[in-house]
Amino acid sequence: MSDPQIPSDIQAMSFEEAIAELEEIVKRLEGGKGKLDEAVTCYERGTQLRRHCEAKLAEAQAKIDKIVARADGSLATEPFDAA
């Protein structure tokens, strides 16, 4: 599930770590302080963090779907293959 557009340092983050950094970036940008170039760089990183978080959420949702997705209506667990 590796996205080549997302840097490896972000790919290594947990969902919680990425959200925390994204929140910091939003606070910085909302503050309006700093140079335009820095704001653009922060925005780009924020976009990468958002995509990473969305991928983590989709992966979690797929795991949940695997748990409840039995044809006969029963609940079962099956290993989730993210590859």
Gaussian input, Z-matrix of N, CA and C with variables (Angstrom, degrees):
# hf/3-21g

backbone

0 1
 N
 C     1     B1
 C     2     B2     1     A1
 N     3     B3     2     A2     1     D1
 C     4     B4     3     A3     2     D2
 C     5     B5     4     A4     3     D3
 N     6     B6     5     A5     4     D4
 C     7     B7     6     A6     5     D5
 C     8     B8     7     A7     6     D6
 N     9     B9     8     A8     7     D7
 C    10    B10     9     A9     8     D8
 C    11    B11    10    A10     9     D9
 N    12    B12    11    A11    10    D10
 C    13    B13    12    A12    11    D11
 C    14    B14    13    A13    12    D12
 N    15    B15    14    A14    13    D13
 C    16    B16    15    A15    14    D14
 C    17    B17    16    A16    15    D15
 N    18    B18    17    A17    16    D16
 C    19    B19    18    A18    17    D17
 C    20    B20    19    A19    18    D18
 N    21    B21    20    A20    19    D19
 C    22    B22    21    A21    20    D20
 C    23    B23    22    A22    21    D21
 N    24    B24    23    A23    22    D22
 C    25    B25    24    A24    23    D23
 C    26    B26    25    A25    24    D24
 N    27    B27    26    A26    25    D25
 C    28    B28    27    A27    26    D26
 C    29    B29    28    A28    27    D27
 N    30    B30    29    A29    28    D28
 C    31    B31    30    A30    29    D29
 C    32    B32    31    A31    30    D30
 N    33    B33    32    A32    31    D31
 C    34    B34    33    A33    32    D32
 C    35    B35    34    A34    33    D33
 N    36    B36    35    A35    34    D34
 C    37    B37    36    A36    35    D35
 C    38    B38    37    A37    36    D36
 N    39    B39    38    A38    37    D37
 C    40    B40    39    A39    38    D38
 C    41    B41    40    A40    39    D39
 N    42    B42    41    A41    40    D40
 C    43    B43    42    A42    41    D41
 C    44    B44    43    A43    42    D42
 N    45    B45    44    A44    43    D43
 C    46    B46    45    A45    44    D44
 C    47    B47    46    A46    45    D45
 N    48    B48    47    A47    46    D46
 C    49    B49    48    A48    47    D47
 C    50    B50    49    A49    48    D48
 N    51    B51    50    A50    49    D49
 C    52    B52    51    A51    50    D50
 C    53    B53    52    A52    51    D51
 N    54    B54    53    A53    52    D52
 C    55    B55    54    A54    53    D53
 C    56    B56    55    A55    54    D54
 N    57    B57    56    A56    55    D55
 C    58    B58    57    A57    56    D56
 C    59    B59    58    A58    57    D57
 N    60    B60    59    A59    58    D58
 C    61    B61    60    A60    59    D59
 C    62    B62    61    A61    60    D60
 N    63    B63    62    A62    61    D61
 C    64    B64    63    A63    62    D62
 C    65    B65    64    A64    63    D63
 N    66    B66    65    A65    64    D64
 C    67    B67    66    A66    65    D65
 C    68    B68    67    A67    66    D66
 N    69    B69    68    A68    67    D67
 C    70    B70    69    A69    68    D68
 C    71    B71    70    A70    69    D69
 N    72    B72    71    A71    70    D70
 C    73    B73    72    A72    71    D71
 C    74    B74    73    A73    72    D72
 N    75    B75    74    A74    73    D73
 C    76    B76    75    A75    74    D74
 C    77    B77    76    A76    75    D75
 N    78    B78    77    A77    76    D76
 C    79    B79    78    A78    77    D77
 C    80    B80    79    A79    78    D78
 N    81    B81    80    A80    79    D79
 C    82    B82    81    A81    80    D80
 C    83    B83    82    A82    81    D81
 N    84    B84    83    A83    82    D82
 C    85    B85    84    A84    83    D83
 C    86    B86    85    A85    84    D84
 N    87    B87    86    A86    85    D85
 C    88    B88    87    A87    86    D86
 C    89    B89    88    A88    87    D87
 N    90    B90    89    A89    88    D88
 C    91    B91    90    A90    89    D89
 C    92    B92    91    A91    90    D90
 N    93    B93    92    A92    91    D91
 C    94    B94    93    A93    92    D92
 C    95    B95    94    A94    93    D93
 N    96    B96    95    A95    94    D94
 C    97    B97    96    A96    95    D95
 C    98    B98    97    A97    96    D96
 N    99    B99    98    A98    97    D97
 C   100   B100    99    A99    98    D98
 C   101   B101   100   A100    99    D99
 N   102   B102   101   A101   100   D100
 C   103   B103   102   A102   101   D101
 C   104   B104   103   A103   102   D102
 N   105   B105   104   A104   103   D103
 C   106   B106   105   A105   104   D104
 C   107   B107   106   A106   105   D105
 N   108   B108   107   A107   106   D106
 C   109   B109   108   A108   107   D107
 C   110   B110   109   A109   108   D108
 N   111   B111   110   A110   109   D109
 C   112   B112   111   A111   110   D110
 C   113   B113   112   A112   111   D111
 N   114   B114   113   A113   112   D112
 C   115   B115   114   A114   113   D113
 C   116   B116   115   A115   114   D114
 N   117   B117   116   A116   115   D115
 C   118   B118   117   A117   116   D116
 C   119   B119   118   A118   117   D117
 N   120   B120   119   A119   118   D118
 C   121   B121   120   A120   119   D119
 C   122   B122   121   A121   120   D120
 N   123   B123   122   A122   121   D121
 C   124   B124   123   A123   122   D122
 C   125   B125   124   A124   123   D123
 N   126   B126   125   A125   124   D124
 C   127   B127   126   A126   125   D125
 C   128   B128   127   A127   126   D126
 N   129   B129   128   A128   127   D127
 C   130   B130   129   A129   128   D128
 C   131   B131   130   A130   129   D129
 N   132   B132   131   A131   130   D130
 C   133   B133   132   A132   131   D131
 C   134   B134   133   A133   132   D132
 N   135   B135   134   A134   133   D133
 C   136   B136   135   A135   134   D134
 C   137   B137   136   A136   135   D135
 N   138   B138   137   A137   136   D136
 C   139   B139   138   A138   137   D137
 C   140   B140   139   A139   138   D138
 N   141   B141   140   A140   139   D139
 C   142   B142   141   A141   140   D140
 C   143   B143   142   A142   141   D141
 N   144   B144   143   A143   142   D142
 C   145   B145   144   A144   143   D143
 C   146   B146   145   A145   144   D144
 N   147   B147   146   A146   145   D145
 C   148   B148   147   A147   146   D146
 C   149   B149   148   A148   147   D147
 N   150   B150   149   A149   148   D148
 C   151   B151   150   A150   149   D149
 C   152   B152   151   A151   150   D150
 N   153   B153   152   A152   151   D151
 C   154   B154   153   A153   152   D152
 C   155   B155   154   A154   153   D153
 N   156   B156   155   A155   154   D154
 C   157   B157   156   A156   155   D155
 C   158   B158   157   A157   156   D156
 N   159   B159   158   A158   157   D157
 C   160   B160   159   A159   158   D158
 C   161   B161   160   A160   159   D159
 N   162   B162   161   A161   160   D160
 C   163   B163   162   A162   161   D161
 C   164   B164   163   A163   162   D162
 N   165   B165   164   A164   163   D163
 C   166   B166   165   A165   164   D164
 C   167   B167   166   A166   165   D165
 N   168   B168   167   A167   166   D166
 C   169   B169   168   A168   167   D167
 C   170   B170   169   A169   168   D168
 N   171   B171   170   A170   169   D169
 C   172   B172   171   A171   170   D170
 C   173   B173   172   A172   171   D171
 N   174   B174   173   A173   172   D172
 C   175   B175   174   A174   173   D173
 C   176   B176   175   A175   174   D174
 N   177   B177   176   A176   175   D175
 C   178   B178   177   A177   176   D176
 C   179   B179   178   A178   177   D177
 N   180   B180   179   A179   178   D178
 C   181   B181   180   A180   179   D179
 C   182   B182   181   A181   180   D180
 N   183   B183   182   A182   181   D181
 C   184   B184   183   A183   182   D182
 C   185   B185   184   A184   183   D183
 N   186   B186   185   A185   184   D184
 C   187   B187   186   A186   185   D185
 C   188   B188   187   A187   186   D186
 N   189   B189   188   A188   187   D187
 C   190   B190   189   A189   188   D188
 C   191   B191   190   A190   189   D189
 N   192   B192   191   A191   190   D190
 C   193   B193   192   A192   191   D191
 C   194   B194   193   A193   192   D192
 N   195   B195   194   A194   193   D193
 C   196   B196   195   A195   194   D194
 C   197   B197   196   A196   195   D195
 N   198   B198   197   A197   196   D196
 C   199   B199   198   A198   197   D197
 C   200   B200   199   A199   198   D198
 N   201   B201   200   A200   199   D199
 C   202   B202   201   A201   200   D200
 C   203   B203   202   A202   201   D201
 N   204   B204   203   A203   202   D202
 C   205   B205   204   A204   203   D203
 C   206   B206   205   A205   204   D204
 N   207   B207   206   A206   205   D205
 C   208   B208   207   A207   206   D206
 C   209   B209   208   A208   207   D207
 N   210   B210   209   A209   208   D208
 C   211   B211   210   A210   209   D209
 C   212   B212   211   A211   210   D210
 N   213   B213   212   A212   211   D211
 C   214   B214   213   A213   212   D212
 C   215   B215   214   A214   213   D213
 N   216   B216   215   A215   214   D214
 C   217   B217   216   A216   215   D215
 C   218   B218   217   A217   216   D216
 N   219   B219   218   A218   217   D217
 C   220   B220   219   A219   218   D218
 C   221   B221   220   A220   219   D219
 N   222   B222   221   A221   220   D220
 C   223   B223   222   A222   221   D221
 C   224   B224   223   A223   222   D222
 N   225   B225   224   A224   223   D223
 C   226   B226   225   A225   224   D224
 C   227   B227   226   A226   225   D225
 N   228   B228   227   A227   226   D226
 C   229   B229   228   A228   227   D227
 C   230   B230   229   A229   228   D228
 N   231   B231   230   A230   229   D229
 C   232   B232   231   A231   230   D230
 C   233   B233   232   A232   231   D231
 N   234   B234   233   A233   232   D232
 C   235   B235   234   A234   233   D233
 C   236   B236   235   A235   234   D234
 N   237   B237   236   A236   235   D235
 C   238   B238   237   A237   236   D236
 C   239   B239   238   A238   237   D237
 N   240   B240   239   A239   238   D238
 C   241   B241   240   A240   239   D239
 C   242   B242   241   A241   240   D240
 N   243   B243   242   A242   241   D241
 C   244   B244   243   A243   242   D242
 C   245   B245   244   A244   243   D243
 N   246   B246   245   A245   244   D244
 C   247   B247   246   A246   245   D245
 C   248   B248   247   A247   246   D246

   B1=1.4370
   B2=1.5205
   B3=1.2856
   B4=1.4445
   B5=1.5292
   B6=1.3250
   B7=1.4578
   B8=1.5208
   B9=1.3374
   B10=1.4621
   B11=1.5272
   B12=1.3218
   B13=1.4559
   B14=1.5248
   B15=1.3173
   B16=1.4602
   B17=1.5242
   B18=1.3363
   B19=1.4722
   B20=1.5268
   B21=1.3162
   B22=1.4687
   B23=1.5257
   B24=1.3383
   B25=1.4706
   B26=1.5184
   B27=1.3227
   B28=1.4667
   B29=1.5220
   B30=1.3319
   B31=1.4640
   B32=1.5229
   B33=1.3238
   B34=1.4653
   B35=1.5329
   B36=1.3223
   B37=1.4733
   B38=1.5200
   B39=1.3143
   B40=1.4604
   B41=1.5232
   B42=1.3017
   B43=1.4666
   B44=1.5280
   B45=1.3237
   B46=1.4652
   B47=1.5287
   B48=1.3230
   B49=1.4679
   B50=1.5292
   B51=1.3213
   B52=1.4660
   B53=1.5239
   B54=1.3192
   B55=1.4702
   B56=1.5243
   B57=1.3292
   B58=1.4657
   B59=1.5290
   B60=1.3258
   B61=1.4668
   B62=1.5209
   B63=1.3164
   B64=1.4612
   B65=1.5294
   B66=1.3210
   B67=1.4639
   B68=1.5245
   B69=1.3313
   B70=1.4650
   B71=1.5312
   B72=1.3160
   B73=1.4642
   B74=1.5223
   B75=1.3158
   B76=1.4654
   B77=1.5246
   B78=1.3272
   B79=1.4648
   B80=1.5308
   B81=1.3375
   B82=1.4633
   B83=1.5192
   B84=1.3271
   B85=1.4621
   B86=1.5270
   B87=1.3323
   B88=1.4645
   B89=1.5174
   B90=1.3332
   B91=1.4583
   B92=1.5181
   B93=1.3236
   B94=1.4510
   B95=1.5097
   B96=1.3154
   B97=1.4581
   B98=1.5209
   B99=1.2804
   B100=1.4501
   B101=1.5139
   B102=1.3064
   B103=1.4589
   B104=1.5284
   B105=1.3141
   B106=1.4578
   B107=1.5239
   B108=1.3260
   B109=1.4669
   B110=1.5283
   B111=1.3303
   B112=1.4658
   B113=1.5291
   B114=1.3228
   B115=1.4660
   B116=1.5223
   B117=1.3268
   B118=1.4604
   B119=1.5244
   B120=1.3278
   B121=1.4659
   B122=1.5264
   B123=1.3191
   B124=1.4728
   B125=1.5277
   B126=1.3309
   B127=1.4608
   B128=1.5279
   B129=1.3333
   B130=1.4679
   B131=1.5242
   B132=1.3341
   B133=1.4752
   B134=1.5263
   B135=1.3196
   B136=1.4600
   B137=1.5217
   B138=1.3175
   B139=1.4589
   B140=1.5226
   B141=1.3235
   B142=1.4639
   B143=1.5262
   B144=1.3224
   B145=1.4675
   B146=1.5267
   B147=1.3363
   B148=1.4677
   B149=1.5198
   B150=1.3346
   B151=1.4649
   B152=1.5251
   B153=1.3294
   B154=1.4641
   B155=1.5314
   B156=1.3186
   B157=1.4683
   B158=1.5279
   B159=1.3149
   B160=1.4670
   B161=1.5250
   B162=1.3265
   B163=1.4663
   B164=1.5284
   B165=1.3323
   B166=1.4765
   B167=1.5246
   B168=1.3251
   B169=1.4640
   B170=1.5294
   B171=1.3230
   B172=1.4645
   B173=1.5239
   B174=1.3246
   B175=1.4654
   B176=1.5302
   B177=1.3174
   B178=1.4704
   B179=1.5186
   B180=1.3314
   B181=1.4639
   B182=1.5275
   B183=1.3258
   B184=1.4619
   B185=1.5278
   B186=1.3265
   B187=1.4655
   B188=1.5224
   B189=1.3109
   B190=1.4613
   B191=1.5232
   B192=1.3202
   B193=1.4570
   B194=1.5206
   B195=1.3276
   B196=1.4588
   B197=1.5270
   B198=1.2980
   B199=1.4574
   B200=1.5305
   B201=1.3024
   B202=1.4609
   B203=1.5256
   B204=1.3206
   B205=1.4615
   B206=1.5266
   B207=1.3292
   B208=1.4671
   B209=1.5195
   B210=1.3260
   B211=1.4661
   B212=1.5265
   B213=1.3228
   B214=1.4630
   B215=1.5265
   B216=1.3341
   B217=1.4535
   B218=1.5129
   B219=1.3239
   B220=1.4582
   B221=1.5277
   B222=1.3063
   B223=1.4572
   B224=1.5205
   B225=1.2900
   B226=1.4627
   B227=1.5147
   B228=1.3029
   B229=1.4552
   B230=1.5156
   B231=1.2985
   B232=1.4498
   B233=1.5097
   B234=1.3212
   B235=1.4580
   B236=1.5234
   B237=1.3103
   B238=1.4541
   B239=1.5175
   B240=1.3091
   B241=1.4568
   B242=1.5253
   B243=1.3274
   B244=1.4614
   B245=1.5279
   B246=1.3000
   B247=1.4631
   B248=1.4778
   A1=111.01
   A2=115.52
   A3=122.24
   A4=110.89
   A5=116.88
   A6=123.04
   A7=107.89
   A8=118.31
   A9=120.48
   A10=113.46
   A11=117.95
   A12=120.97
   A13=112.52
   A14=116.89
   A15=121.19
   A16=108.09
   A17=117.80
   A18=120.45
   A19=112.37
   A20=115.28
   A21=120.60
   A22=112.61
   A23=117.92
   A24=118.45
   A25=111.28
   A26=117.00
   A27=120.40
   A28=109.72
   A29=117.87
   A30=120.84
   A31=111.61
   A32=117.05
   A33=120.72
   A34=112.45
   A35=117.68
   A36=121.37
   A37=111.71
   A38=114.24
   A39=119.51
   A40=107.92
   A41=116.15
   A42=120.96
   A43=109.75
   A44=116.26
   A45=120.93
   A46=111.83
   A47=116.98
   A48=120.34
   A49=111.00
   A50=115.84
   A51=120.02
   A52=111.46
   A53=117.20
   A54=120.59
   A55=110.38
   A56=117.19
   A57=120.53
   A58=110.63
   A59=117.37
   A60=119.54
   A61=110.97
   A62=116.79
   A63=120.62
   A64=110.74
   A65=117.35
   A66=121.02
   A67=111.41
   A68=116.75
   A69=121.06
   A70=110.90
   A71=116.53
   A72=120.63
   A73=110.45
   A74=117.07
   A75=120.67
   A76=110.13
   A77=117.73
   A78=120.90
   A79=110.64
   A80=116.04
   A81=120.42
   A82=111.29
   A83=116.40
   A84=120.29
   A85=111.70
   A86=116.38
   A87=119.48
   A88=111.64
   A89=116.16
   A90=120.58
   A91=112.73
   A92=116.64
   A93=120.66
   A94=115.13
   A95=117.05
   A96=119.90
   A97=108.94
   A98=116.41
   A99=120.45
   A100=111.73
   A101=114.39
   A102=121.25
   A103=110.87
   A104=114.73
   A105=121.13
   A106=111.36
   A107=117.72
   A108=121.35
   A109=111.38
   A110=116.20
   A111=120.40
   A112=110.58
   A113=116.54
   A114=120.64
   A115=110.41
   A116=117.09
   A117=120.83
   A118=110.16
   A119=116.86
   A120=121.18
   A121=110.76
   A122=116.13
   A123=120.45
   A124=110.87
   A125=116.39
   A126=120.52
   A127=110.80
   A128=116.62
   A129=120.63
   A130=110.85
   A131=116.71
   A132=119.48
   A133=110.19
   A134=115.90
   A135=119.58
   A136=112.08
   A137=116.49
   A138=120.92
   A139=110.66
   A140=116.91
   A141=120.83
   A142=111.06
   A143=116.65
   A144=121.00
   A145=110.79
   A146=116.44
   A147=120.12
   A148=110.96
   A149=117.30
   A150=120.45
   A151=110.94
   A152=116.50
   A153=120.59
   A154=110.29
   A155=116.61
   A156=120.73
   A157=111.00
   A158=116.65
   A159=120.03
   A160=110.73
   A161=117.44
   A162=120.87
   A163=110.65
   A164=116.56
   A165=120.27
   A166=110.53
   A167=117.27
   A168=120.83
   A169=111.23
   A170=116.65
   A171=120.08
   A172=110.57
   A173=116.55
   A174=120.81
   A175=110.49
   A176=116.52
   A177=120.06
   A178=110.80
   A179=116.91
   A180=120.67
   A181=110.67
   A182=117.05
   A183=120.35
   A184=110.89
   A185=116.81
   A186=119.75
   A187=110.47
   A188=115.92
   A189=119.99
   A190=109.77
   A191=116.73
   A192=120.66
   A193=110.85
   A194=117.79
   A195=120.85
   A196=110.74
   A197=117.25
   A198=120.91
   A199=111.00
   A200=118.76
   A201=121.42
   A202=113.92
   A203=118.46
   A204=120.60
   A205=114.04
   A206=117.88
   A207=121.41
   A208=109.96
   A209=116.29
   A210=121.80
   A211=112.27
   A212=117.70
   A213=120.07
   A214=113.53
   A215=116.55
   A216=120.46
   A217=114.44
   A218=118.00
   A219=119.65
   A220=110.32
   A221=114.79
   A222=121.08
   A223=109.13
   A224=115.03
   A225=120.48
   A226=108.63
   A227=115.32
   A228=119.29
   A229=109.43
   A230=114.69
   A231=121.94
   A232=107.59
   A233=118.43
   A234=119.03
   A235=110.81
   A236=115.35
   A237=121.55
   A238=108.33
   A239=116.72
   A240=121.94
   A241=108.27
   A242=117.27
   A243=122.14
   A244=112.28
   A245=118.42
   A246=120.07
   A247=113.55
   D1=26.99
   D2=-178.05
   D3=-80.33
   D4=123.42
   D5=178.12
   D6=-98.54
   D7=117.27
   D8=-177.39
   D9=-64.41
   D10=-16.84
   D11=178.77
   D12=-84.62
   D13=-7.86
   D14=179.35
   D15=-104.88
   D16=122.97
   D17=-179.03
   D18=-58.07
   D19=151.78
   D20=-176.20
   D21=-61.94
   D22=-31.27
   D23=178.88
   D24=-65.85
   D25=-33.43
   D26=176.94
   D27=-75.52
   D28=-41.13
   D29=179.43
   D30=-59.55
   D31=-28.91
   D32=-179.30
   D33=-79.78
   D34=-10.04
   D35=-176.98
   D36=-77.90
   D37=148.36
   D38=169.40
   D39=-75.67
   D40=167.76
   D41=177.21
   D42=-57.76
   D43=-44.60
   D44=-176.66
   D45=-64.97
   D46=-40.17
   D47=178.20
   D48=-64.60
   D49=-43.13
   D50=-179.29
   D51=-65.81
   D52=-41.22
   D53=178.27
   D54=-63.20
   D55=-41.81
   D56=-179.69
   D57=-62.03
   D58=-44.19
   D59=178.44
   D60=-66.51
   D61=-39.50
   D62=178.54
   D63=-61.88
   D64=-40.52
   D65=177.58
   D66=-62.10
   D67=-39.81
   D68=177.82
   D69=-63.98
   D70=-41.88
   D71=178.60
   D72=-62.98
   D73=-43.34
   D74=179.48
   D75=-61.32
   D76=-43.32
   D77=178.69
   D78=-60.77
   D79=-43.86
   D80=179.49
   D81=-61.67
   D82=-46.21
   D83=-178.72
   D84=-67.09
   D85=-39.21
   D86=178.71
   D87=-66.30
   D88=-28.82
   D89=178.66
   D90=-67.18
   D91=-24.18
   D92=176.93
   D93=70.51
   D94=11.61
   D95=179.45
   D96=-95.76
   D97=152.28
   D98=178.92
   D99=106.12
   D100=174.20
   D101=-176.65
   D102=-86.64
   D103=159.12
   D104=-179.44
   D105=-59.35
   D106=-44.45
   D107=-179.90
   D108=-59.27
   D109=-40.86
   D110=178.48
   D111=-66.00
   D112=-39.31
   D113=179.41
   D114=-64.28
   D115=-41.10
   D116=179.38
   D117=-64.68
   D118=-43.21
   D119=178.24
   D120=-62.14
   D121=-43.28
   D122=177.98
   D123=-62.65
   D124=-41.94
   D125=179.62
   D126=-62.27
   D127=-43.34
   D128=179.12
   D129=-62.24
   D130=-44.03
   D131=178.84
   D132=-65.57
   D133=-39.73
   D134=177.39
   D135=-60.01
   D136=-38.83
   D137=177.50
   D138=-64.19
   D139=-41.12
   D140=177.82
   D141=-65.58
   D142=-41.43
   D143=177.59
   D144=-63.21
   D145=-41.86
   D146=178.73
   D147=-61.19
   D148=-44.77
   D149=179.15
   D150=-62.56
   D151=-39.44
   D152=178.36
   D153=-62.88
   D154=-44.46
   D155=179.50
   D156=-63.97
   D157=-41.52
   D158=177.90
   D159=-62.00
   D160=-39.61
   D161=178.77
   D162=-66.09
   D163=-40.75
   D164=177.98
   D165=-62.87
   D166=-41.85
   D167=178.72
   D168=-65.84
   D169=-40.50
   D170=178.39
   D171=-63.98
   D172=-39.12
   D173=177.75
   D174=-63.45
   D175=-43.77
   D176=178.17
   D177=-63.57
   D178=-41.24
   D179=178.96
   D180=-63.47
   D181=-39.72
   D182=178.74
   D183=-63.62
   D184=-36.83
   D185=177.67
   D186=-65.17
   D187=-41.41
   D188=178.55
   D189=-65.17
   D190=-42.53
   D191=179.17
   D192=-60.56
   D193=-37.53
   D194=178.19
   D195=-63.07
   D196=-36.17
   D197=-178.51
   D198=-66.24
   D199=-38.42
   D200=-173.64
   D201=-102.93
   D202=2.39
   D203=-170.75
   D204=-95.74
   D205=50.11
   D206=175.87
   D207=-91.47
   D208=138.16
   D209=-177.16
   D210=-63.95
   D211=-35.14
   D212=-177.31
   D213=-85.82
   D214=3.95
   D215=178.02
   D216=89.29
   D217=-8.13
   D218=179.37
   D219=-80.12
   D220=159.33
   D221=177.78
   D222=-92.36
   D223=136.06
   D224=177.67
   D225=-153.30
   D226=160.94
   D227=175.83
   D228=-112.97
   D229=139.07
   D230=176.63
   D231=-132.42
   D232=146.03
   D233=178.91
   D234=-62.65
   D235=141.22
   D236=179.92
   D237=-97.17
   D238=125.87
   D239=179.05
   D240=-104.34
   D241=105.38
   D242=-177.28
   D243=-78.71
   D244=-6.02
   D245=-176.85
   D246=-75.41

